Amino acid sequence: MAQYDHQTGTGGLYNMDARDGYVAARNRILGYMLNRRPSDPVVITGDVHSSWVANLKTNFRDEGSVTVGREFVGTSITSRLPTTAVDRVKATHPENPHVKFFDGRPGGYVRYSLNAERWRSDYGLARSTSKLESPYVT
């Protein structure tokens, strides 16, 4: 759901096959979060073949803008991002300070636990997706 600029420097390069292709819909949801102020909203997403944690901002281009929620993205089971895509995300990470965590490895899970005081996300990532007995790293 979070915006991600895949270009260094001025301008922007966005993945139109992801949430960046639906800016008006995203802005309506983020505007609702800003105006209605739900208590600590969390968005859980997937289907980007990698793991992410991001702050959801009212203006992703302004680091000082209001954070209205958090997004946790779980990785795929076996599908992977091409190495060039992982390298591009790593290279452009400074352009996206709202992204707090990224790991391009496929294969894994996210376990969420919560209570009235705390939300916890544990990311388990496979060392390899080529073996059934692959141990997970957290």
Secondary structure, DSSP 8 states (H G I E B T S, - for coil): ------SSSSS----TTSGGG-HHHHHHHHHHHHHH--SS-EEEE--SSSEEEEEEES-TT-TTS-EEEEEEE---SS----HHHHHHHHHHGGG-TTEEEEE---SEEEEEEE-SS-EEEEEEEES-SS-TT--EE-
